[in-house]
Amino acid sequence: MVIGCGALVMRLLGIGQFRLCLVAERRGSSTAPEVAAAVRSAMSQAVKVLQLFKTLHRTRQQVFKNDARALEAARIKINEEFKNNKSETSPKKIEELMKIGSDVELLLRTSVVQGIHTGHNILKLVPRKDLLIENVPYCDTPTQKQ
């Protein structure tokens, strides 16, 4: 039953996270509740990985809008990184990789601004609306935190 469930998760999500439940079964988790808990944990982690994958692609589409070369390069890089780590089974390593992925998504979303060449040595910046913030006045005398 566990192997069938793992194969189902593998087919549905296209990632190798289901192997965690097989590892739990091999380590001596012989009771049904332990195996079921391992399957739930593996499926939960697989869903989180899939959500991160989708979020990265959505962010890529927003950040590199109207730039076909950048869109394609980012798509290839995201897919390549996920394929390279598809067979990872260590929960610690998976969490570490997910942290890196979410940091990359945050960096793309908050730090990348598109520029358009309008002439020789002239670059027009096109900021997204979510990057624009209210102008905060400068204060010569900073307040002290207690």
DSSP file (Angstrom, degrees, kcal/mol; ACC not computed):
  #  RESIDUE AA STRUCTURE BP1 BP2  ACC     N-H-->O    O-->H-N    N-H-->O    O-->H-N    TCO  KAPPA ALPHA  PHI   PSI    X-CA   Y-CA   Z-CA
    1    1 A M     >        0   0    0      0, 0.0     4,-2.3     0, 0.0     5,-0.2   0.000 360.0 360.0 360.0 -41.5    0.0    0.0    0.0
    2    2 A V  H  >  +     0   0    0      2,-0.2     4,-2.7     1,-0.2     5,-0.2   0.915 360.0  49.1 -65.6 -42.1    2.8    2.4    0.9
    3    3 A I  H  > S+     0   0    0      1,-0.2     4,-2.5     2,-0.2    -1,-0.2   0.905 111.3  49.8 -65.4 -40.1    4.6    1.8   -2.4
    4    4 A G  H  > S+     0   0    0      2,-0.2     4,-2.1     1,-0.2    -1,-0.2   0.901 111.5  48.8 -63.0 -40.6    1.4    2.3   -4.4
    5    5 A C  H  X S+     0   0    0     -4,-2.3     4,-2.5     2,-0.2    -2,-0.2   0.908 111.2  50.3 -64.7 -42.5    0.8    5.5   -2.6
    6    6 A G  H  X S+     0   0    0     -4,-2.7     4,-2.6     1,-0.2    -2,-0.2   0.906 110.2  49.2 -62.3 -42.5    4.3    6.7   -3.3
    7    7 A A  H  X S+     0   0    0     -4,-2.5     4,-2.4     2,-0.2    -1,-0.2   0.880 110.4  51.8 -65.0 -37.5    4.0    5.8   -6.9
    8    8 A L  H  X S+     0   0    0     -4,-2.1     4,-2.8     2,-0.2     5,-0.2   0.932 111.1  46.5 -63.6 -46.1    0.7    7.8   -7.0
    9    9 A V  H  X>S+     0   0    0     -4,-2.5     4,-2.9     1,-0.2     5,-0.5   0.913 111.6  52.7 -61.8 -42.3    2.3   10.8   -5.4
   10   10 A M  H  X5S+     0   0    0     -4,-2.6     4,-1.9     1,-0.2    -1,-0.2   0.915 113.3  43.1 -59.8 -44.0    5.3   10.5   -7.8
   11   11 A R  H  <5S+     0   0    0     -4,-2.4    -2,-0.2     2,-0.2    -1,-0.2   0.905 117.8  44.9 -70.4 -41.1    2.9   10.4  -10.9
   12   12 A L  H  <5S+     0   0    0     -4,-2.8    -2,-0.2    -5,-0.2    -3,-0.2   0.921 128.2  24.4 -70.0 -44.1    0.7   13.2   -9.6
   13   13 A L  H  <5S-     0   0    0     -4,-2.9    -3,-0.2    -5,-0.2    -2,-0.2   0.688  90.8-136.5 -98.9 -20.7    3.4   15.6   -8.5
   14   14 A G     << +     0   0    0     -4,-1.9     2,-0.3    -5,-0.5    -4,-0.2   0.742  67.1 107.8  72.9  22.0    6.3   14.6  -10.6
   15   15 A I  S    S-     0   0    0     -6,-0.4     3,-0.5    -5,-0.1    -1,-0.3  -0.899  71.8-126.4-131.4 161.7    8.8   14.8   -7.7
   16   16 A G  S >  S+     0   0    0     70,-0.9     3,-1.3    -2,-0.3     4,-0.1   0.090  72.5 111.4 -96.8  23.0   10.6   12.2   -5.6
   17   17 A Q  T >   +     0   0    0      1,-0.3     3,-1.8     2,-0.1     4,-0.3   0.712  60.2  78.8 -71.5 -18.2    9.6   13.3   -2.1
   18   18 A F  T >> S+     0   0    0     -3,-0.5     3,-1.3     1,-0.3     4,-0.9   0.701  72.6  82.0 -63.1 -17.2    7.4   10.2   -1.6
   19   19 A R  H <> S+     0   0    0     -3,-1.3     4,-2.4     1,-0.3    -1,-0.3   0.717  74.2  74.5 -63.0 -19.9   10.6    8.2   -0.9
   20   20 A L  H <> S+     0   0    0     -3,-1.8     4,-2.3     1,-0.2    -1,-0.3   0.897  94.9  49.6 -59.0 -40.2   10.5    9.5    2.7
   21   21 A C  H <> S+     0   0    0     -3,-1.3     4,-1.9    -4,-0.3    -1,-0.2   0.857 109.8  51.1 -69.4 -32.9    7.7    7.1    3.5
   22   22 A L  H  X S+     0   0    0     -4,-0.9     4,-2.1     2,-0.2    -2,-0.2   0.886 109.4  50.6 -68.9 -37.4    9.6    4.2    2.0
   23   23 A V  H  X S+     0   0    0     -4,-2.4     4,-1.7     2,-0.2    -2,-0.2   0.913 109.3  51.0 -64.0 -42.7   12.6    5.2    4.1
   24   24 A A  H  <>S+     0   0    0     -4,-2.3     5,-1.6     1,-0.2    -1,-0.2   0.888 110.1  50.3 -62.0 -38.1   10.4    5.3    7.2
   25   25 A E  H ><5S+     0   0    0     -4,-1.9     3,-1.1     1,-0.2    -1,-0.2   0.894 110.4  49.2 -67.1 -39.1    9.1    1.8    6.4
   26   26 A R  H 3<5S+     0   0    0     -4,-2.1    -1,-0.2     1,-0.2    -2,-0.2   0.766 100.8  65.2 -71.4 -25.2   12.6    0.4    5.9
   27   27 A R  T 3<5S-     0   0    0     -4,-1.7    -1,-0.2    -5,-0.1    -2,-0.2   0.409 129.0 -86.9 -80.7   4.7   13.8    1.9    9.2
   28   28 A G  T < 5S+     0   0    0     -3,-1.1     2,-1.9     1,-0.2     3,-0.2   0.570  76.0 147.5 106.4   9.9   11.4   -0.4   11.1
   29   29 A S      < +     0   0    0     -5,-1.6    -1,-0.2     1,-0.2    -2,-0.1  -0.585  16.3 158.2 -75.6  87.4    8.2    1.5   11.2
   30   30 A S        +     0   0    0     -2,-1.9    -1,-0.2    -3,-0.1     2,-0.2   0.683  37.9  89.9 -92.1 -17.7    6.1   -1.6   11.1
   31   31 A T  S  > S-     0   0    0     -3,-0.2     4,-2.0     1,-0.1     3,-0.2  -0.526  79.2-124.9 -83.5 149.1    2.9   -0.3   12.5
   32   32 A A  H  > S+     0   0    0      1,-0.2     4,-2.9     2,-0.2     5,-0.2   0.878 107.8  54.3 -59.8 -41.9    0.2    1.1   10.3
   33   33 A P  H  > S+     0   0    0      0, 0.0     4,-2.4     0, 0.0    -1,-0.2   0.892 108.9  49.3 -62.7 -36.6    0.0    4.5   12.1
   34   34 A E  H  > S+     0   0    0     -3,-0.2     4,-2.1     2,-0.2    -2,-0.2   0.915 113.8  45.0 -67.1 -41.8    3.7    5.1   11.8
   35   35 A V  H  X S+     0   0    0     -4,-2.0     4,-2.4     2,-0.2    -1,-0.2   0.909 113.3  50.7 -67.2 -41.7    3.7    4.3    8.1
   36   36 A A  H  X S+     0   0    0     -4,-2.9     4,-2.6     1,-0.2    -2,-0.2   0.895 110.1  50.1 -62.6 -40.1    0.5    6.5    7.6
   37   37 A A  H  X S+     0   0    0     -4,-2.4     4,-2.5     2,-0.2    -1,-0.2   0.893 110.2  50.3 -64.7 -39.4    2.2    9.3    9.5
   38   38 A A  H  X S+     0   0    0     -4,-2.1     4,-2.5     2,-0.2    -2,-0.2   0.895 111.0  48.9 -65.2 -39.5    5.3    9.0    7.3
   39   39 A V  H  X S+     0   0    0     -4,-2.4     4,-2.7     2,-0.2     5,-0.2   0.926 111.9  48.6 -65.7 -44.6    3.1    9.0    4.2
   40   40 A R  H  X S+     0   0    0     -4,-2.6     4,-2.5     1,-0.2    -2,-0.2   0.920 112.8  48.5 -60.3 -44.0    1.2   12.2    5.4
   41   41 A S  H  X S+     0   0    0     -4,-2.5     4,-2.3     2,-0.2    -2,-0.2   0.918 112.7  47.5 -62.3 -44.5    4.5   13.9    6.2
   42   42 A A  H  X S+     0   0    0     -4,-2.5     4,-2.3     1,-0.2    -2,-0.2   0.903 113.7  47.3 -65.1 -41.4    6.0   13.0    2.8
   43   43 A M  H  X S+     0   0    0     -4,-2.7     4,-2.3     2,-0.2    -2,-0.2   0.890 111.1  51.7 -68.4 -38.2    2.9   14.2    0.9
   44   44 A S  H  X S+     0   0    0     -4,-2.5     4,-1.9    -5,-0.2    -2,-0.2   0.920 112.4  45.6 -62.4 -44.2    2.8   17.4    2.9
   45   45 A Q  H  X S+     0   0    0     -4,-2.3     4,-2.2     1,-0.2    -2,-0.2   0.881 110.8  53.5 -67.4 -37.3    6.4   18.1    2.1
   46   46 A A  H  X S+     0   0    0     -4,-2.3     4,-2.3     1,-0.2    -2,-0.2   0.893 108.2  50.2 -63.6 -39.6    5.8   17.2   -1.6
   47   47 A V  H  X S+     0   0    0     -4,-2.3     4,-2.5     2,-0.2    -1,-0.2   0.901 109.6  51.0 -65.9 -40.4    2.9   19.7   -1.7
   48   48 A K  H  X S+     0   0    0     -4,-1.9     4,-2.2     2,-0.2    -2,-0.2   0.901 110.2  49.4 -63.5 -40.8    5.1   22.4   -0.2
   49   49 A V  H  X S+     0   0    0     -4,-2.2     4,-2.3     2,-0.2    -2,-0.2   0.923 111.6  48.8 -63.5 -44.2    7.8   21.7   -2.8
   50   50 A L  H  X S+     0   0    0     -4,-2.3     4,-2.4     1,-0.2    -2,-0.2   0.893 109.9  51.9 -63.2 -40.1    5.2   21.9   -5.6
   51   51 A Q  H  X S+     0   0    0     -4,-2.5     4,-2.6     2,-0.2    -1,-0.2   0.904 109.7  49.4 -63.0 -41.4    3.9   25.2   -4.2
   52   52 A L  H  X S+     0   0    0     -4,-2.2     4,-2.6     2,-0.2    -2,-0.2   0.910 109.6  52.3 -63.0 -42.0    7.4   26.6   -4.1
   53   53 A F  H  X S+     0   0    0     -4,-2.3     4,-1.8     1,-0.2    -2,-0.2   0.929 112.6  44.2 -58.5 -47.7    7.9   25.5   -7.7
   54   54 A K  H  X S+     0   0    0     -4,-2.4     4,-2.4     2,-0.2    -2,-0.2   0.891 112.2  52.5 -65.8 -40.4    4.7   27.2   -8.8
   55   55 A T  H  X S+     0   0    0     -4,-2.6     4,-2.6     1,-0.2     5,-0.2   0.906 107.8  51.6 -63.4 -42.1    5.5   30.4   -6.8
   56   56 A L  H  X S+     0   0    0     -4,-2.6     4,-2.3     1,-0.2    -1,-0.2   0.908 111.4  47.3 -61.1 -41.7    8.9   30.7   -8.4
   57   57 A H  H  X S+     0   0    0     -4,-1.8     4,-2.0     2,-0.2    -2,-0.2   0.884 111.8  49.7 -69.3 -37.4    7.4   30.4  -11.9
   58   58 A R  H  X S+     0   0    0     -4,-2.4     4,-1.7     2,-0.2    -2,-0.2   0.918 112.3  48.0 -65.5 -41.9    4.7   33.0  -11.1
   59   59 A T  H  X S+     0   0    0     -4,-2.6     4,-3.0     1,-0.2     5,-0.3   0.905 109.2  54.2 -63.5 -41.6    7.3   35.4   -9.8
   60   60 A R  H  X S+     0   0    0     -4,-2.3     4,-2.3     1,-0.2    -1,-0.2   0.911 107.4  50.7 -57.7 -43.7    9.4   34.8  -12.8
   61   61 A Q  H  < S+     0   0    0     -4,-2.0    -1,-0.2     1,-0.2    -2,-0.2   0.846 115.0  42.8 -66.2 -34.0    6.5   35.7  -15.1
   62   62 A Q  H >< S+     0   0    0     -4,-1.7     3,-0.9     2,-0.1    -2,-0.2   0.918 116.8  45.0 -76.2 -44.8    5.9   38.9  -13.2
   63   63 A V  H 3< S+     0   0    0     -4,-3.0    -2,-0.2     1,-0.2    -3,-0.2   0.896 120.9  36.6 -69.8 -41.6    9.5   40.0  -12.8
   64   64 A F  T >< S+     0   0    0     -4,-2.3     3,-1.8    -5,-0.3     7,-0.3  -0.026  81.6 159.1-103.8  30.5   10.6   39.4  -16.4
   65   65 A K  T <  S+     0   0    0     -3,-0.9    -3,-0.1     1,-0.3    -4,-0.0  -0.258  70.0   9.7 -55.2 136.3    7.4   40.4  -18.1
   66   66 A N  T 3  S+     0   0    0      1,-0.1     2,-0.4    -5,-0.1    -1,-0.3   0.650 102.5 105.7  66.2  18.6    7.9   41.3  -21.8
   67   67 A D    <>  -     0   0    0     -3,-1.8     4,-2.6     1,-0.1     5,-0.2  -0.801  45.6-178.1-127.7  89.9   11.5   39.9  -21.8
   68   68 A A  H  > S+     0   0    0     -2,-0.4     4,-2.4     1,-0.2     5,-0.2   0.864  80.1  51.6 -59.8 -40.8   11.5   36.6  -23.6
   69   69 A R  H  > S+     0   0    0      1,-0.2     4,-2.4     2,-0.2    -1,-0.2   0.937 113.5  43.3 -63.6 -46.6   15.2   35.8  -23.1
   70   70 A A  H  > S+     0   0    0      2,-0.2     4,-2.5     1,-0.2     5,-0.2   0.889 112.9  53.3 -66.9 -39.3   15.1   36.4  -19.4
   71   71 A L  H  X S+     0   0    0     -4,-2.6     4,-2.2    -7,-0.3    -2,-0.2   0.932 112.6  43.8 -59.8 -46.3   11.8   34.5  -19.0
   72   72 A E  H  X S+     0   0    0     -4,-2.4     4,-2.5    -5,-0.2    -2,-0.2   0.900 113.5  50.3 -67.9 -41.5   13.2   31.5  -20.8
   73   73 A A  H  X S+     0   0    0     -4,-2.4     4,-2.2    -5,-0.2    -2,-0.2   0.912 112.9  46.4 -63.9 -42.4   16.5   31.5  -19.0
   74   74 A A  H  X S+     0   0    0     -4,-2.5     4,-2.6     2,-0.2     5,-0.2   0.898 111.6  51.9 -66.7 -40.0   14.8   31.7  -15.6
   75   75 A R  H  X S+     0   0    0     -4,-2.2     4,-2.3    -5,-0.2     5,-0.2   0.927 111.2  47.1 -61.3 -45.5   12.4   28.9  -16.6
   76   76 A I  H  X S+     0   0    0     -4,-2.5     4,-2.5     1,-0.2    -1,-0.2   0.917 113.2  48.6 -63.0 -43.6   15.3   26.7  -17.6
   77   77 A K  H  X S+     0   0    0     -4,-2.2     4,-2.4     2,-0.2    -2,-0.2   0.917 112.1  47.7 -65.5 -44.5   17.2   27.4  -14.4
   78   78 A I  H  X S+     0   0    0     -4,-2.6     4,-2.1     1,-0.2     5,-0.2   0.953 115.1  45.3 -61.4 -49.7   14.2   26.8  -12.1
   79   79 A N  H  X S+     0   0    0     -4,-2.3     4,-2.3    -5,-0.2    -2,-0.2   0.893 112.4  52.2 -61.9 -40.2   13.3   23.5  -13.8
   80   80 A E  H  X S+     0   0    0     -4,-2.5     4,-2.5    -5,-0.2    -1,-0.2   0.917 109.0  49.1 -63.0 -44.5   17.0   22.4  -13.8
   81   81 A E  H  X S+     0   0    0     -4,-2.4     4,-1.3     1,-0.2    -1,-0.2   0.903 113.0  47.0 -63.6 -41.8   17.4   23.0  -10.1
   82   82 A F  H  < S+     0   0    0     -4,-2.1    -1,-0.2    -5,-0.2    -2,-0.2   0.891 113.0  48.9 -68.7 -37.7   14.3   21.1   -9.2
   83   83 A K  H >< S+     0   0    0     -4,-2.3     3,-1.1     1,-0.2     4,-0.3   0.891 107.7  55.0 -67.1 -38.9   15.2   18.2  -11.5
   84   84 A N  H 3< S+     0   0    0     -4,-2.5     3,-0.3     1,-0.2    -1,-0.2   0.828 117.1  36.1 -62.8 -31.8   18.8   18.1  -10.0
   85   85 A N  T >< S+     0   0    0     -4,-1.3     3,-1.4    -5,-0.2    -1,-0.2   0.172  84.3 110.1-107.7  16.9   17.3   17.7   -6.5
   86   86 A K  T <  S+     0   0    0     -3,-1.1   -70,-0.9     1,-0.3    -1,-0.2   0.830  78.9  47.5 -61.8 -35.4   14.3   15.5   -7.4
   87   87 A S  T 3  S+     0   0    0     -4,-0.3    -1,-0.3    -3,-0.3     2,-0.2   0.301  78.8 130.5 -94.3  10.9   15.6   12.4   -5.7
   88   88 A E    <   +     0   0    0     -3,-1.4   -69,-0.1     1,-0.1    -3,-0.0  -0.452  26.2 173.1 -66.6 132.5   16.6   14.0   -2.4
   89   89 A T        +     0   0    0     -2,-0.2    -1,-0.1   -70,-0.1   -66,-0.1   0.567  42.4 104.3-116.7 -15.3   15.3   12.1    0.5
   90   90 A S     >  -     0   0    0      1,-0.2     4,-2.5     2,-0.0     5,-0.2  -0.576  59.4-151.2 -73.7 119.5   16.9   13.8    3.5
   91   91 A P  H  > S+     0   0    0      0, 0.0     4,-2.3     0, 0.0     5,-0.2   0.867  96.6  52.5 -59.0 -36.6   14.2   16.0    5.3
   92   92 A K  H  > S+     0   0    0      2,-0.2     4,-2.2     1,-0.2     5,-0.1   0.934 111.1  45.4 -64.1 -46.2   16.9   18.3    6.5
   93   93 A K  H  > S+     0   0    0      2,-0.2     4,-2.5     1,-0.2    -1,-0.2   0.874 111.8  52.7 -66.1 -37.9   18.4   18.8    3.0
   94   94 A I  H  X S+     0   0    0     -4,-2.5     4,-2.4     2,-0.2    -1,-0.2   0.923 109.8  48.3 -64.2 -43.9   14.9   19.3    1.5
   95   95 A E  H  X S+     0   0    0     -4,-2.3     4,-2.2     2,-0.2    -2,-0.2   0.902 111.5  50.8 -61.9 -41.1   14.1   22.0    4.1
   96   96 A E  H  X S+     0   0    0     -4,-2.2     4,-2.1     2,-0.2    -2,-0.2   0.917 111.4  47.2 -62.7 -44.2   17.4   23.7    3.3
   97   97 A L  H  X S+     0   0    0     -4,-2.5     4,-2.4     1,-0.2    -2,-0.2   0.878 111.0  51.7 -65.6 -37.7   16.7   23.6   -0.4
   98   98 A M  H  X S+     0   0    0     -4,-2.4     4,-2.5     2,-0.2    -1,-0.2   0.877 107.9  52.5 -66.7 -36.6   13.2   25.0    0.1
   99   99 A K  H  X S+     0   0    0     -4,-2.2     4,-2.2     2,-0.2    -2,-0.2   0.920 109.8  48.6 -63.4 -44.2   14.7   27.8    2.2
  100  100 A I  H  X S+     0   0    0     -4,-2.1     4,-2.3     1,-0.2    -2,-0.2   0.927 111.9  49.9 -61.0 -45.1   17.1   28.7   -0.6
  101  101 A G  H  X S+     0   0    0     -4,-2.4     4,-2.2     1,-0.2    -2,-0.2   0.899 111.3  47.1 -61.5 -42.8   14.2   28.6   -3.1
  102  102 A S  H  X S+     0   0    0     -4,-2.5     4,-2.2     2,-0.2    -1,-0.2   0.854 111.2  52.5 -70.2 -32.7   12.0   30.9   -1.0
  103  103 A D  H  X S+     0   0    0     -4,-2.2     4,-2.5     2,-0.2    -2,-0.2   0.897 109.5  49.4 -66.0 -40.0   14.9   33.3   -0.5
  104  104 A V  H  X S+     0   0    0     -4,-2.3     4,-2.7     2,-0.2     5,-0.2   0.913 110.4  50.6 -63.9 -43.0   15.5   33.4   -4.3
  105  105 A E  H  X S+     0   0    0     -4,-2.2     4,-2.5     2,-0.2    -2,-0.2   0.918 111.8  47.4 -61.6 -44.1   11.8   34.1   -4.8
  106  106 A L  H  X S+     0   0    0     -4,-2.2     4,-2.2     2,-0.2     5,-0.2   0.905 112.0  50.3 -63.7 -42.7   11.8   36.9   -2.3
  107  107 A L  H  X S+     0   0    0     -4,-2.5     4,-2.2     2,-0.2     5,-0.5   0.923 112.5  46.4 -62.7 -45.3   15.0   38.4   -3.8
  108  108 A L  H  X S+     0   0    0     -4,-2.7     4,-1.1     1,-0.2    -2,-0.2   0.932 114.7  47.4 -60.8 -45.7   13.5   38.3   -7.3
  109  109 A R  H  < S+     0   0    0     -4,-2.5    -1,-0.2    -5,-0.2    -2,-0.2   0.836 123.8  29.7 -68.2 -33.6   10.2   39.8   -6.2
  110  110 A T  H  < S+     0   0    0     -4,-2.2    -1,-0.2    -5,-0.2    -2,-0.2   0.634 126.3  33.9-104.4 -15.3   11.7   42.6   -4.1
  111  111 A S  H  < S+     0   0    0     -4,-2.2     2,-0.5    -5,-0.2    -3,-0.2   0.623  87.9  92.1-120.3 -15.4   15.0   43.5   -5.8
  112  112 A V     <  +     0   0    0     -4,-1.1     2,-0.4    -5,-0.5    -4,-0.0  -0.725  45.2 179.9 -93.5 129.5   14.8   43.1   -9.6
  113  113 A V        -     0   0    0     -2,-0.5     2,-0.2    14,-0.1   -50,-0.0  -0.989  24.4-126.8-125.2 134.2   13.8   46.0  -11.7
  114  114 A Q  E     -A  126   0A   0     12,-0.9    12,-3.1    -2,-0.4     2,-0.4  -0.525  22.3-162.5 -79.4 146.7   13.6   45.9  -15.5
  115  115 A G  E     -A  125   0A   0     10,-0.2     2,-0.4    -2,-0.2    10,-0.2  -0.979   4.8-156.0-129.1 145.1   15.4   48.3  -17.7
  116  116 A I  E     -A  124   0A   0      8,-2.8     8,-3.2    -2,-0.4     2,-0.6  -0.979  19.9-128.0-122.2 128.4   14.9   49.3  -21.3
  117  117 A H  E     +A  123   0A   0     -2,-0.4     6,-0.2     6,-0.2     3,-0.1  -0.641  31.9 170.2 -73.4 119.3   17.6   50.7  -23.6
  118  118 A T  E     -     0   0A   0      4,-1.5     2,-0.3    -2,-0.6    -1,-0.2   0.537  63.4 -23.6-106.5 -11.0   16.1   53.9  -25.1
  119  119 A G  E >  S-A  122   0A   0      3,-1.1     3,-1.7     0, 0.0     2,-0.4  -0.965  97.7 -38.1-176.3-175.9   19.2   55.2  -26.7
  120  120 A H  T 3  S-     0   0    0     -2,-0.3     3,-0.1     1,-0.3    -2,-0.0  -0.503 128.3  -8.5 -66.2 122.5   23.0   55.2  -26.5
  121  121 A N  T 3  S+     0   0    0     -2,-0.4     2,-0.5     1,-0.2    -1,-0.3   0.706 110.1 118.0  61.4  23.7   24.0   55.1  -22.7
  122  122 A I  E <   -A  119   0A   0     -3,-1.7    -4,-1.5     2,-0.0    -3,-1.1  -0.983  39.3-178.6-123.6 127.7   20.3   55.7  -21.7
  123  123 A L  E     -A  117   0A   0     -2,-0.5     2,-0.6    -6,-0.2    -6,-0.2  -0.990  13.7-153.7-127.2 124.5   18.4   53.1  -19.7
  124  124 A K  E     -A  116   0A   0     -8,-3.2    -8,-2.8    -2,-0.4     2,-0.3  -0.874  15.9-142.3 -99.5 121.3   14.8   53.6  -18.7
  125  125 A L  E     -A  115   0A   0     -2,-0.6   -10,-0.2   -10,-0.2   -11,-0.0  -0.644   9.4-162.5 -84.5 139.1   13.8   51.7  -15.5
  126  126 A V  E     -A  114   0A   0    -12,-3.1   -12,-0.9    -2,-0.3     2,-0.1  -0.801  12.7-167.7-121.7  86.3   10.4   50.1  -15.4
  127  127 A P        -     0   0    0      0, 0.0     2,-0.1     0, 0.0   -14,-0.1  -0.471  20.6-121.1 -76.0 146.4    9.5   49.4  -11.7
  128  128 A R    >>  -     0   0    0     -2,-0.1     3,-1.5     1,-0.1     4,-0.9  -0.488  25.4-112.9 -78.7 156.8    6.6   47.2  -10.8
  129  129 A K  T 34 S+     0   0    0      1,-0.3     3,-0.5     2,-0.2    -1,-0.1   0.832 115.3  59.4 -61.5 -32.9    3.9   48.7   -8.7
  130  130 A D  T 34 S+     0   0    0      1,-0.2    -1,-0.3   -21,-0.0   -21,-0.0   0.646 101.9  55.5 -73.7 -11.6    4.7   46.4   -5.7
  131  131 A L  T <4 S+     0   0    0     -3,-1.5     2,-0.3     2,-0.0    -1,-0.2   0.728  86.7  93.3 -87.4 -24.3    8.2   47.8   -5.6
  132  132 A L     <  -     0   0    0     -4,-0.9     2,-0.3    -3,-0.5     0, 0.0  -0.523  56.6-179.1 -73.7 131.9    7.1   51.4   -5.3
  133  133 A I        -     0   0    0     -2,-0.3     2,-0.1     1,-0.0    -2,-0.0  -0.839  34.9 -84.4-126.2 164.8    6.9   52.6   -1.7
  134  134 A E        -     0   0    0     -2,-0.3     2,-0.5     1,-0.1    -1,-0.0  -0.383  50.5-104.3 -66.2 145.7    5.9   55.8    0.0
  135  135 A N        -     0   0    0     -2,-0.1    -1,-0.1     1,-0.0     0, 0.0  -0.618  34.4-155.5 -74.6 120.3    8.7   58.4    0.3
  136  136 A V        -     0   0    0     -2,-0.5    -1,-0.0    -3,-0.0    -3,-0.0  -0.869  20.0-119.6 -99.7 124.4    9.9   58.4    3.9
  137  137 A P        -     0   0    0      0, 0.0     2,-0.2     0, 0.0    -1,-0.0  -0.280  28.8-109.9 -64.7 147.6   11.5   61.7    5.0
  138  138 A Y        -     0   0    0      2,-0.0     2,-0.5     1,-0.0     0, 0.0  -0.538  27.6-151.6 -77.1 141.3   15.1   61.6    6.1
  139  139 A C        -     0   0    0     -2,-0.2    -1,-0.0     1,-0.1     0, 0.0  -0.969  10.0-163.0-119.4 121.3   15.8   62.2    9.8
  140  140 A D  S    S+     0   0    0     -2,-0.5    -1,-0.1     1,-0.2    -2,-0.0   0.811  85.7  51.0 -70.7 -30.5   19.1   63.7   10.9
  141  141 A T  S    S-     0   0    0      0, 0.0    -1,-0.2     0, 0.0     2,-0.0  -0.856  83.0-152.0-112.8  97.7   18.7   62.6   14.5
  142  142 A P        -     0   0    0      0, 0.0     2,-0.2     0, 0.0    -2,-0.0  -0.321  19.0-115.9 -67.5 149.2   17.8   58.9   14.7
  143  143 A T        -     0   0    0      1,-0.0     2,-0.4    -2,-0.0     0, 0.0  -0.579  27.5-120.6 -82.7 149.4   15.8   57.7   17.7
  144  144 A Q        -     0   0    0     -2,-0.2     2,-0.3     2,-0.0    -1,-0.0  -0.750  18.8-134.0 -93.8 136.1   17.4   55.3   20.1
  145  145 A K              0   0    0     -2,-0.4    -1,-0.0     1,-0.1     0, 0.0  -0.658 360.0 360.0 -85.7 143.3   15.8   51.9   20.6
  146  146 A Q              0   0    0     -2,-0.3    -1,-0.1     0, 0.0    -2,-0.0   0.418 360.0 360.0-102.9 360.0   15.5   50.7   24.2
